[in-house]
Amino acid sequence: MVRLGEKMLDNGKISGRQFRLLIILYIIGGTILVVPASLTSMADQDGWIAGLFGLAIGTLFVWLYTALIKHLETLTLVEYLEEIFGKWMGKFISLLYLFYLIILSALEVRNIGDFLTTHLIPETPIEVVYIIYLGIVIYGARIGIENLSRGAEIFFPYVFMLFLILVLSIAPQFRLENIQPVLASGMKPIFQATFPFLGVPFLQLPIFFMILPYVNGLKGVKKSFFIGTFIGGLTLILITLLCILVLGSEITARNIYPSYILARKINIANFFQRIEVIMTITWFITIFYKTTILFYAVSTGLAQTFNLRDHRFLTIPLGMLLMVLSIIIAPNIVYMDKMIKTIWTPYSLTFGLVLPLLLLALSGLRKKREVYSQQRD
């Protein structure tokens, strides 16, 4: 097995702080507009509690992922699969995982296409949205992970500032009675709402094993992984709570993009109002980073699987593939929402829980065998 340091596809290096920002932007991206509806449709006014349960379980998943870090060292997940399972079986499992990432990428592209053609530019063909957006994503993947991470340092303060403005502006409209009574239907609806929340986004986090070797020193990576996951997850819970407090659980569950509706409710002295552009800009930045990280992981993963020297020439064909998939993956928004609630989490468990557990077990057995062999020698 050739170590990554001997065949780097990207010479860039990122810091632990940049790694943490990428995780935060990834978790928020693509979910900040839709997760409140998903949680409240099952748990009503207790949707934010379901979010807390999801974050707690998601943190356990991160503990599992960080336990694998010392075994991967300077290998990406694709390379490590070949090292553990052998060349051909490793490549086969890698292709299955990369196919999962391709489907996820297509869903994210579909998300932004549906949102724009529903709320902002309804007369624009969705294919035009796909072409423009994927062109930006392709450029982001081609410039490399280092430049992408530096951009995250520039954009993150704006995302934080815009989100803070949203919270402070909508605060006068809070109605505590909207979250009452707490646990009115017991714990069963909360557990039911927690399950799809795990698939989007916590079970997707092994994707960062494709970026891990580019982090300067692995000393603070575990801490960055936990902090990034916690901040990203807490942001999703907070936006869910805001939607329930202002809109109520019924309206939140009924709307596809309740957080966008929430931003439209801002009205201070009939002067500071209709600033839904705040939510839109926040979502554009975060979903761009999520889609680009997915795209980068797929292109570099395919290049490593097929022993290619450069991943950049794969980006345009991949972009064309995503455009087609995003059109045919679901006939409408309702179908896609049902698919994510019912199918996506079980599918994600394969690569977000079963595969990491298997890798951790096999890595531990291999290490014990090596120690035993050294003792015999």
Buried (B, 14 or more C-beta within 10 A) or exposed (E): EEEBEEEEBBEBBBBBBBBBBBBBBBBBBBBBBBBBBBBBBBBBBBBBBBBBBBBEBBBEBBEBBBBBBEBBEBBBBBBBBBBBBEEEEBBBBBBEBBEBBBBBBBBBBBBBBBBBBBBEEEEEEBEEBBEEBBEEBBEBBBBBBBEBBBBBEEBBEEBBEBBEBBEEBBEEBEEEEBBEEEEEEEBEBBEBBBBBBBBBBBBBBBBBBBBBBBBEEBEBBBEBBBBBBBBBBBBBBBBBBBBBBBBBBBBBBBBBBBBBBBBEBBBEEEEEEEBBEBBBBBBBBBBBBBBBBBBBBBBBBBBBBEEBEEBBEBBEEBBEBBBEBBBEBBEEBEEBBEBBBEEBBEBBBEBBBEBBEEBBEEBEEEEEEEEEEEEEE
